[in-house]
Amino acid sequence: MKKLTALLATAGLATLLTACGNDSSAGETTKVTLGISGSDTTIWDYVGDKAAKEGIELDIITFSDYVAPNLALAEGELDLNAFQTISYFDEFVEEHNVDIVPIGSTVIAPMGLYSDKYESIEELPEGAQIAMPNEATNMGRALLLLDESGLITLSDDAGLTGTEEDIIDNPKNIEVVPMTSAHTPRAMADVAASIVNNGIAVDAGLNPTEDPIARESDTAKPYINLIAAQAGEEDNEAYQRIVELYQEEDTAEFVIEHTEGAQIPTFVSVEELVDYK
């Protein structure tokens, strides 16, 4: 299986992917390009191996952020992507006015609060600085984690995209330090704790099951991850088969084994996926 590593906004990406998503002539393979965020392709390699037995060649392209994979999909440089929650997806589509759609669910990957200085949230001192992602839905999610952990209280109308202004009680005077998601693990050296997305934590060598001093609920529907395609391609047979292969029981077992329980396979219909608000 071919694996490509994509740099952000590389000029040559479109050329490399000229043939993406086109069915080959009879007897040959169908090529499907899939974009993910992060460097760990193990789970998608597993799915790709299954797809190859059915004549589908899955080319995996890795990105280092949460923006480029959606833009590449919208521009036709990818056939599919799989890296984001449904709440982030909806916010991105609205903000960037791109014509992409969810076609299947994959996992819930709980966000965690990590510290290399303190072993519990109770140990966090007065005025502790906590780094967190600055993207709207990820920041809202991080604040909800702090609320769930009892460190702050958010207003009832904070919703999924709350900001610091929605904090109505902050007994430890926690200081929020927003930054790009990819920087949150490195910030641990300079702050009391850092809220890190699951995949980014894995890339940074953290264990999302054992290392967090606080971890969000694993049943939150807004944070189900998804596979996305361009609008109008929802019924593409090869794309739908990729979804089916991911959602098979053996893949679910492999996800749990590979991530040591850090990711929870969550297979729901598209109708249920989008109905989370």
N, C-alpha and C positions, 0 to 999 in steps of 0.2 A: 504493500500500500504506500502510495506517495504521500509524504507529509511536507508541507511548505510552511515556513515561518514568515508571517507578514509583518513588515514594519508599517507604522502608521503612515497613511497617505502616500504610499510608495507609488511612483508614477508608473511602474511596470506591472502593477497588479492586474490591470484590465487585460493587458496583452497575454499574461500567463493564463488567464482564465477565459480566453475567447470561446472555448468550446463548452463552458460549464452548462450542465443541465441538458445538453442535447443528447437525444437517443442515437446510439451508433447504429450502423447498418445491421441487418439480420445476422444473428450468430455472434455478434460482438457485444462488448459490455456497454452499459449505460453509465456515464460519468456524472457524479453528483459532488459538488463542492460544498463543504460545510465549514463555517467559521465558528471558532470558539474563542473565549478569552482565557488566557493562562497557558502554561506550557505543558500541562499534563494531558496527554491525548489517550491515556490508557483505556478509558472506558469506551471512547469512540473508536479506538483501534479494534476493540472487541466486537463492537457493532459492525464495523467495517468488514471484519473477517467473515461475519455471518452474511453480510450483504454480498460479498464477493462470490459466495457459493451460489448466489442467485443471479449473477451477471450484473451486479451493481458495483462500480468502483467508487468508493467514497474517499475523496481527497480532502484531507483535514488541513485547514489553514488557521494558524494561531495568531491572535492579536494580544496586545498588552494593555488594552483599555476596554471601556464599555461603549464607546461611541462608534469607532471605525467598523465593527462588525455589522452594525445596523445600516450605516451609510453604504457599505459595500454591498449589502443585500439589496437595498433599495435601488442601487445603481446597476444591478444585474451582474456584479462581479462575483457574487456568491449565489448558490441555489438555496441554501438553508443556513441558518445560524442557530446556535444553542448555547446560551450563556447567561440569560437574564430572567428575572422574575416577571410575572405578568403585570405587577404594579409599575415596575421600571419601564417595561415595554410600552404600556399605555401612556405614561408620561412622556417618553421619548417620541412616540408617534405624534402626539399632540404638539409637542414643542417644535419638532423638525418637519412636520407635515409630510411624512413619508408613507408610501403605500405598501406596507408589509402587514402580514397577518400571522397569528398563532395557528399552528396545525396539530399540535400535540403537547402533552405535558411530560416532564421527565422526573425531577426530584425537588424536594425541599432541602435546601442547604443552609441550616441555621447560622445566623451571624453570631459572633462571639465577642466578648470583652476580654482582652488579654493584657497581662502585665508581667514584666520581668522584675518588678520590685515588690509586689504585694500578692498574697496568696488567696485573698478573699475580698469581696466588695466591702466587708466590714472594716478592713484594714485601710481602705482609701482615706487619706487625710483630708482635713478641712482645706478647701480651695484647690483640690486635686484637678490637674488638667487631664482631660480625656480627649484624645484625638478621634476623629470620626470622618467618614466620607462626606464630601461636600455636595454630591449630586442630590437633587431634591428628594427623590424617593429613598435613596440610601441614607440620607441624613434623617429623614422622617423615621425610617426603620430603626436607625441607631438610637434616636431619642426614645422611641417606644421600648427598646431594650432597656434603656436606663430607667424608664418609668416602671416597666415590669419588674426590674430588679430592686425597686424601692429607693433608688438614688435621687430621683426627681419625680415631680408630678406634672403631667401635661394637662392643658385645658381640654374640655370635652370635645371642642371643635378642632383640635389639632389635626385629626385625620391621619392619612398616610404620608403626608408631606409637611409635617410640622417643622417649625424652626425654633431657635432659641427663644423667640418672642412668645412661644406657646408654653413655656415653662412657668407654672404658677407657684410651685413650691420647690425649693432647692436647699434643703437643710444643711448640706455640707458645702454649699457654695461652689459646686462643681463648675469648672471653667471648660466650656466646649471649644475644641480646637479643630475647625473644619479643614480638610485637605483632600486632594485627589485620592480616590480609593487605593490606588497602587502604592501610595506613600505611607499608608497607615501602619504597616508592620515596622517599617524603619523608624517611625516616630516613637516607638516604644522606649527607645533609649533616652528620649528627651521629655517624656510625659509620664504621668502616674499610670495610665492605662490607655489602651487603644482599641477601638471597635473595628474589627476587620471582617470583610466579607469572606465566606467560606473558602472559595477557590483561591483567593489571594493569600489566605492564611496557609493553605497547603503549599502554594508556590514558595512561601517564605520559610517553609520548614516547620510550621506550627501544626499541632494536631488538634483539629476542631472538636474532637470528642473529649480529649483529656486536658487540654491546656487552658481553655477559657475559665475565668473566674466567674463569669455569668454567660448564659447562652439563651437565645430566644426560644420561644415555643416552637415545636416541630410540627404544629398543626395549623399554622397561619396561612390561609388560602391566598392572600395577596403575594405571598413569597414562593409560590410554586413556580419552578423554572419551566421553560418552554422551548419548543422548536418552532422557528418562524420561517416563513417563505414569502415571496412576493405575492401581493394580491392577485388573484386570478389563477394561481398555481396550487390552490388548496387541494385539488383533486388529482394532481399529478401522481401517477401510479408509483413511480420510483420513490417520490418523497413520502407518500403514505406508507410505503413498505419500510422505509427507514424508521418512521415512527413506530410501526408495528414491531420491528425487530428490537427497538429500544425497550418497548413495553412488555416484552416477553419475560417470563419468570426467570429464565437463566440469566438474563441481563440484570434484572433486579438483584438477584443473588450476587452477581459479580460486583455490582455497584457497592453493595453493603460490605462485601469482603475487601474490595480495593480501598474504600474510604474508611474502613474500620468503623462503620456506622455513622460517619460524619455527614453523609448524604442519605436522605430517606427517599427511596423510590415512591413516587406519587403519581399514579396514573388515573386521570380523570378525563371526561369528555371535554372537548373544546368549549361546549356550551357551559359546563360547570366551571371550567378554567376562567372564562371571562366574566362570570357572574360572582364576583367577590366583594363588590362594594356594598 
